[in-house]
């Protein structure tokens, strides 16, 4: 089992920045990858970014160059730095941990970008 606790969401104007945090209940090295997904109203949950236990990152095209995933291994925490936010980034953001063969999810944190 992996418990995930997210924080850092909120309301921001377009062009602004936010940083999300996700604290895991076990070592980041004990999972295959961690990442972020998001779900906007009326839409399916979509991939945003992941980072593997080896440090390899992957991003959705819609956030490349604006979002950055990073981690603090000592704190078992993954971060999502979001810059140049757009109204279309508005969604509930979910932290994800993948430990074969299971996916684990946080409770979600709301990000709202006003125009």
N, C-alpha and C positions, 0 to 999 in steps of 0.2 A: 504493500500500500504506500501511496505517496499523497500526503496532504499538501495543498497549495493555498496560500493566502495572498491575495492581490491587494494593492493599495495604489493611490496616486491619481485616480481619475478625477474628473471635474469638468467645469465649464471654462472654455477659452475662446477668444476671438480668432477668426481666421488669420493665419500667418503666425500664430503664437505657438508655444511649445508646452509639452507636458512630459513627465517621466512617470512611467508605471513601474511598480516593483512586484515581484512574485517570490515569496519565501517558501522554500520546499522543506518538508519534514525530514528529508534524508539527503545524503550527499548527492550533489549534481553528478558526480562520476558514477553513481549507482543507477542512473537512468540513461537511456540511449540518446535522448534529446529532450530539450525543453523549448517552448516557444509560445507564441501568441496567435490567437485567432480572434475574430470579431464577428459580431452579428448585429446588423442594422435592422430597424423595424421592418417587418414584412419580407425580410430576406433570409437566405440560408447563412449559416455560419461559414466564414471563409478564412482561409489561411492568410496570415500576415508575415510571420517570420519564425525561423527556428535556429537553434544553435545545438550542435551535437556535443557529446561528451568530449570529443576531440577538438572542439572549438570551431568547427566549420559552420558557417552561417549561410542562410538562404532567405531570400525576401520575395514577396509578391511584387510584381512589376509596378503595381499602383503605389507602393511605398518606397521603392528603391530611391536612394539619394536623400530621403527625408527622415526615415526611421532607422534607428540603430539598436540592435540587440547586443547586450553585454552581460557579464556575469561576475559575481564576487564569490569565488569558490569557498572561501572561509566562512561566508555567511549563508551558503546554500541559496543564494538569491540571484534571480535573473531580472534584468531591467529592460525596459523598452523606452528609449528616448525618441520622442516624436517632435519633429520640427516642421515648420512651414505647414501647419495643420490646415486642412480644408474642411468645409462643411460636410463633404462626402465621407470624411473620416469618422463622423458621428456614429457611434455604435457602443454596444457592450463588449468590452475586451476581456477575453478569457485566457488565463494562463493554462498551458498544457504541458504535461510531462508524459513521455512515451518510454515505457519500460516493457520490453517485449514480454507477452503479447498485448499488454494493456495500455490504454490511454487514461490519464487522470486529468481532472479539470478543477480549476478554482471556481469560486462563486461568481466571478465576473465583476467588472468595475465599469461604470458608465463614463464615457467620454463624449462630451457635447461640444461641437465647434460651431459658433455663431458666425453668421456672415456680416 
